């Protein structure tokens, strides 16, 4: 028995996921078609803005509903937490209770996530665009659907390029990040009950309220804290870089980009595996670093241009260190001496 009953988590989340906005069959078909077209167009726009070229086959684009997003994330999250599940197991009752909690968290997030790139779905990862949530968001924000859909697609395609670019030869970021997370989980000294407690904290943390115990609360060594800092810095960079690119596309391509950004920031709620991972690790306490991600990218571009910023994707050694995210001059001095 593992620490989480993932089958129960999936069943619970799919059952509790709320239906999407009311649309006609024609409206639904149009939304799916336009999102696929936006994803295709966004891929080239990201390359034009950044100069980064994806490596190998393009990531497949899936326009999905909420239950399908749930199933995809259960599989990904179970795989990510496999190192813990292999080391620690719990009783059937505890695993079931934890599965219910995770299911509730996923059901809640399934109604908020707009898009997500999963780099660990072989062979090229997969890009998920959650159609009902995008349609609901554009209605709530009162923005032009075509502009908003392209804006969201640019953000997600930026994540694709981050993980699959050919700047340094074969892509390396996916394996590097996964290895750091796996090492952190391996070195975190947890018992089975504490694993369950940490995972159950997802529900409260996903909703933005105080959770129970996170893995951040359970680390005991300087090495573990350093690894959490490294993971946080990388995730800050990736989100900040995607925000930068989606706005750099500009009004020539997305006429209402400034309006979309202004209204979106008022209701922003990051989701997907990024949010789940932050919740599990307790990184929500470090949200300032996420906000610093885009400030870091803008500062580097102002000093060194987009080509200079692209150096972060050369090798693990050129990624910003935890202390450099909020102090980009330190990164510039180290990488651009």
C-alpha positions as CSV (number, residue, x, y, z in Angstrom):
1,X,0.0,0.0,0.0
2,X,1.4,3.4,-0.9
3,X,1.0,6.7,1.0
4,X,-1.8,7.9,-1.3
5,X,-4.7,6.0,-2.9
6,X,-4.3,7.6,-6.3
7,X,-7.2,5.8,-7.8
8,X,-9.5,7.2,-5.1
9,X,-7.9,10.6,-5.6
10,X,-8.8,10.5,-9.3
11,X,-12.3,9.2,-8.8
12,X,-13.0,11.8,-6.1
13,X,-11.6,14.7,-8.1
14,X,-13.5,13.8,-11.3
15,X,-16.7,13.4,-9.3
16,X,-16.3,16.7,-7.5
17,X,-15.1,18.8,-10.5
18,X,-17.7,21.4,-11.3
19,X,-19.1,21.6,-14.8
20,X,-17.8,24.3,-17.0
21,X,-19.6,27.4,-18.3
22,X,-22.7,26.9,-20.4
23,X,-21.8,26.8,-24.1
24,X,-23.6,25.6,-27.2
25,X,-22.1,22.7,-29.2
26,X,-21.0,25.2,-31.8
27,X,-19.3,27.5,-29.2
28,X,-17.5,24.5,-27.7
29,X,-16.3,23.3,-31.1
30,X,-15.1,26.9,-32.0
31,X,-13.2,27.2,-28.7
32,X,-11.4,23.9,-29.2
33,X,-10.5,24.8,-32.8
34,X,-9.3,28.3,-31.8
35,X,-7.2,27.0,-28.9
36,X,-5.4,24.5,-31.1
37,X,-4.8,27.3,-33.7
38,X,-3.5,29.6,-30.9
39,X,-1.1,27.0,-29.6
40,X,0.3,26.5,-33.1
41,X,0.7,30.2,-33.7
42,X,2.2,30.7,-30.2
43,X,5.0,28.3,-30.8
44,X,6.5,30.5,-33.5
45,X,5.8,33.7,-31.6
46,X,7.8,32.4,-28.6
47,X,10.8,31.6,-30.9
48,X,10.5,35.0,-32.5
49,X,10.6,36.8,-29.2
50,X,13.2,34.7,-27.4
51,X,15.4,33.3,-30.1
52,X,15.2,29.9,-28.5
53,X,14.5,27.0,-30.8
54,X,12.7,23.8,-29.5
55,X,14.5,20.6,-30.0
56,X,13.0,17.5,-31.6
57,X,9.3,16.8,-32.1
58,X,6.9,19.5,-30.9
59,X,4.9,18.7,-27.7
60,X,1.4,17.5,-28.6
61,X,-1.3,19.9,-27.7
62,X,-4.4,18.6,-25.9
63,X,-7.5,20.8,-25.5
64,X,-9.2,19.1,-22.5
65,X,-12.0,19.4,-20.1
66,X,-11.7,19.4,-16.3
67,X,-12.0,15.7,-15.6
68,X,-9.3,15.0,-18.3
69,X,-7.0,17.5,-16.6
70,X,-7.6,15.7,-13.3
71,X,-6.6,12.3,-14.8
72,X,-3.5,13.7,-16.4
73,X,-2.3,15.3,-13.1
74,X,-3.0,12.3,-11.0
75,X,-0.7,10.3,-13.2
76,X,2.0,13.0,-13.2
77,X,1.8,13.7,-9.5
78,X,1.8,10.0,-8.5
79,X,4.9,9.6,-10.7
80,X,6.6,12.6,-9.1
81,X,6.0,11.3,-5.6
82,X,7.0,7.8,-6.4
83,X,10.3,8.1,-4.4
84,X,8.2,8.7,-1.3
85,X,5.7,6.0,-2.0
86,X,8.4,3.5,-2.5
87,X,10.1,4.3,0.8
88,X,7.0,4.7,3.0
89,X,3.7,3.1,2.9
90,X,0.6,3.6,5.1
91,X,-2.5,1.6,6.0
92,X,-5.4,1.3,3.6
93,X,-7.5,3.7,5.7
94,X,-4.8,6.4,5.9
95,X,-4.0,6.1,2.2
96,X,-7.6,6.4,1.4
97,X,-8.1,9.4,3.6
98,X,-5.1,11.1,1.9
99,X,-6.4,10.1,-1.5
100,X,-9.7,11.9,-0.7
101,X,-7.9,15.0,0.4
102,X,-5.8,15.1,-2.8
103,X,-8.9,14.5,-4.8
104,X,-10.6,17.5,-3.2
105,X,-7.6,19.7,-3.9
106,X,-7.5,18.5,-7.6
107,X,-11.2,19.1,-8.0
108,X,-10.8,22.7,-6.8
109,X,-7.8,23.3,-9.0
110,X,-9.4,21.8,-12.0
111,X,-11.8,24.7,-12.2
112,X,-9.0,27.3,-12.2
113,X,-6.1,26.0,-14.2
114,X,-6.0,27.6,-17.7
115,X,-3.1,25.7,-19.2
116,X,-0.2,23.5,-18.3
117,X,2.9,22.0,-19.8
118,X,3.9,18.6,-18.4
119,X,7.5,18.0,-19.4
120,X,7.5,14.5,-18.0
121,X,5.0,12.9,-20.3
122,X,7.2,11.0,-22.9
123,X,8.6,11.7,-25.3
124,X,8.2,15.4,-25.8
125,X,5.9,16.3,-22.9
126,X,2.4,17.5,-23.5
127,X,0.7,20.8,-23.4
128,X,-2.8,20.9,-21.9
129,X,-5.2,23.8,-22.5
130,X,-8.3,23.6,-20.3
131,X,-11.0,24.9,-22.6
132,X,-13.9,25.5,-20.0
133,X,-11.6,27.4,-17.7
134,X,-10.2,29.6,-20.5
135,X,-13.8,30.4,-21.7
136,X,-14.9,31.1,-18.2
137,X,-11.9,33.4,-17.5
138,X,-12.3,35.4,-20.7
139,X,-16.0,35.9,-19.9
140,X,-15.2,37.0,-16.3
141,X,-12.5,39.3,-17.4
142,X,-14.5,40.8,-20.2
143,X,-11.6,40.4,-22.7
144,X,-11.5,39.5,-26.4
145,X,-11.5,35.7,-26.6
146,X,-9.1,35.5,-29.6
147,X,-6.5,37.7,-27.8
148,X,-6.9,35.9,-24.5
149,X,-6.5,32.5,-26.0
150,X,-3.4,33.4,-27.8
151,X,-2.0,35.1,-24.7
152,X,-2.5,31.9,-22.6
153,X,-1.0,29.8,-25.4
154,X,2.1,31.9,-25.5
155,X,2.7,31.4,-21.8
156,X,2.4,27.7,-22.1
157,X,4.4,27.4,-25.2
158,X,7.2,29.4,-23.5
159,X,7.3,26.6,-20.9
160,X,7.6,24.1,-23.8
161,X,10.6,25.9,-25.2
162,X,12.2,26.3,-21.8
163,X,12.3,22.5,-21.4
164,X,13.0,21.6,-25.1
165,X,15.2,24.3,-26.5
166,X,18.4,23.4,-28.4
167,X,20.6,26.3,-27.2
168,X,22.9,23.9,-25.4
169,X,22.5,20.9,-27.7
170,X,20.1,18.3,-26.3
171,X,17.6,19.5,-23.7
172,X,18.8,19.1,-20.1
173,X,16.4,21.1,-17.9
174,X,13.8,18.4,-17.5
175,X,16.2,15.8,-16.1
176,X,18.0,18.4,-14.0
177,X,14.9,19.6,-12.2
178,X,13.5,16.1,-11.7
179,X,16.8,14.9,-10.3
180,X,16.9,17.8,-7.8
181,X,13.3,17.1,-6.7
182,X,14.0,13.3,-6.4
183,X,17.1,13.9,-4.4
184,X,15.3,16.2,-2.0
185,X,12.5,13.7,-1.5
186,X,15.0,10.9,-1.0
187,X,17.0,12.8,1.6
188,X,13.9,14.1,3.5
189,X,13.6,11.8,6.6
190,X,9.9,11.1,6.7
191,X,7.8,8.4,8.2
192,X,4.7,7.1,6.4
193,X,2.3,9.1,8.6
194,X,4.2,12.3,8.0
195,X,4.1,11.7,4.3
196,X,0.3,11.5,4.5
197,X,0.1,14.6,6.6
198,X,2.2,16.6,4.2
199,X,0.2,15.5,1.2
200,X,-3.1,16.2,3.0
201,X,-1.9,19.8,3.5
202,X,-2.4,20.2,-0.3
203,X,-6.1,20.9,0.1
204,X,-5.8,23.9,2.4
205,X,-2.7,25.2,0.6
206,X,-4.2,24.9,-2.8
207,X,-7.1,27.0,-1.6
208,X,-4.6,29.6,-0.3
209,X,-5.3,29.0,3.4
210,X,-2.9,27.7,6.0
211,X,-2.1,24.1,5.4
212,X,-0.9,21.3,7.7
213,X,2.7,20.1,7.4
214,X,4.6,20.6,4.2
215,X,7.9,19.1,3.2
216,X,9.5,22.5,3.8
217,X,8.5,22.2,7.5
218,X,10.2,18.8,7.7
219,X,13.6,19.5,6.3
220,X,16.4,19.3,8.9
221,X,19.7,19.9,7.1
222,X,21.3,22.8,5.4
223,X,21.7,20.7,2.3
224,X,18.0,20.1,2.1
225,X,17.2,23.8,2.6
226,X,19.7,24.6,-0.2
227,X,18.0,22.2,-2.6
228,X,14.6,23.7,-1.8
229,X,16.1,27.1,-2.5
230,X,17.4,25.8,-5.9
231,X,14.1,24.4,-6.9
232,X,12.3,27.6,-5.9
233,X,14.7,29.7,-7.9
234,X,14.3,27.6,-11.0
235,X,10.5,27.7,-10.8
236,X,10.6,31.4,-10.2
237,X,12.7,31.8,-13.3
238,X,10.4,29.7,-15.5
239,X,7.2,31.5,-14.5
240,X,8.8,34.9,-14.7
241,X,10.3,34.1,-18.1
242,X,6.9,32.9,-19.4
243,X,5.2,36.1,-18.1
244,X,7.9,38.2,-19.8
245,X,7.4,36.5,-23.1
246,X,3.6,36.6,-23.1
247,X,3.7,40.4,-22.7
248,X,6.7,40.9,-25.0
249,X,4.6,39.5,-27.9
250,X,3.0,43.0,-27.9
251,X,-0.1,44.8,-29.1
252,X,0.9,44.3,-32.7
253,X,0.0,40.7,-32.3
254,X,-2.3,40.8,-29.3
255,X,-4.0,44.2,-29.4
256,X,-5.5,44.0,-25.9
257,X,-2.5,42.6,-24.2
258,X,-2.2,45.4,-21.7
259,X,-5.8,45.2,-20.7
260,X,-5.6,41.4,-20.4
261,X,-2.6,41.7,-18.1
262,X,-4.2,44.3,-15.9
263,X,-7.4,42.4,-15.4
264,X,-5.7,39.0,-15.1
265,X,-3.4,40.1,-12.3
266,X,-6.4,41.0,-10.2
267,X,-7.6,37.4,-10.2
268,X,-4.5,35.5,-10.9
269,X,-4.2,32.0,-9.4
270,X,-1.4,29.8,-10.7
271,X,-2.4,26.2,-11.0
272,X,-1.4,22.8,-12.4
273,X,1.6,20.8,-11.2
274,X,3.4,24.0,-10.5
275,X,0.9,24.9,-7.8
276,X,0.6,21.4,-6.5
277,X,4.3,21.0,-6.2
278,X,4.7,24.4,-4.4
279,X,1.9,23.4,-2.0
280,X,3.5,20.1,-1.2
281,X,7.0,21.6,-0.7
282,X,5.6,24.5,1.3
283,X,6.9,27.0,-1.3
284,X,3.8,29.2,-1.1
285,X,5.6,30.9,1.8
286,X,8.1,32.0,-0.8
287,X,5.7,33.7,-3.3
288,X,7.8,36.8,-3.3
289,X,10.4,34.8,-5.2
290,X,7.8,34.0,-7.8
291,X,7.0,37.7,-8.2
292,X,10.7,38.3,-8.4
293,X,11.0,35.9,-11.3
294,X,9.6,38.4,-13.9
295,X,11.5,41.3,-12.3
296,X,14.7,39.2,-12.6
297,X,14.0,38.5,-16.3
298,X,13.2,42.1,-17.1
299,X,16.3,43.4,-15.4
300,X,18.5,41.0,-17.2
301,X,17.0,41.9,-20.6
302,X,17.4,45.6,-19.9
303,X,21.1,45.0,-19.1
304,X,22.1,42.3,-21.5
305,X,19.2,41.9,-24.0
306,X,17.2,38.7,-24.7
307,X,20.3,36.9,-25.8
308,X,21.9,37.6,-22.5
309,X,18.9,36.3,-20.6
310,X,19.0,33.1,-22.7
311,X,22.3,32.2,-21.0
312,X,20.2,30.9,-18.1
313,X,19.2,28.0,-20.3
314,X,22.7,27.0,-21.2
315,X,23.5,24.6,-18.3
316,X,22.7,24.0,-14.6
317,X,25.6,26.2,-13.7
318,X,24.0,29.2,-15.4
319,X,20.6,29.0,-13.7
320,X,20.1,31.8,-11.2
321,X,20.9,30.9,-7.6
322,X,18.4,31.5,-4.8
323,X,20.1,34.8,-3.8
324,X,20.2,36.0,-7.4
325,X,16.5,35.9,-8.2
326,X,15.9,39.1,-6.2
327,X,19.4,40.5,-7.1
328,X,19.8,40.0,-10.8
329,X,23.0,42.1,-10.9
330,X,24.7,39.2,-9.0
331,X,23.7,36.8,-11.7
332,X,24.9,39.1,-14.4
333,X,28.2,39.6,-12.7
334,X,28.7,35.8,-12.4
335,X,27.5,34.8,-15.8
336,X,28.4,37.9,-17.8
337,X,31.7,38.9,-16.2
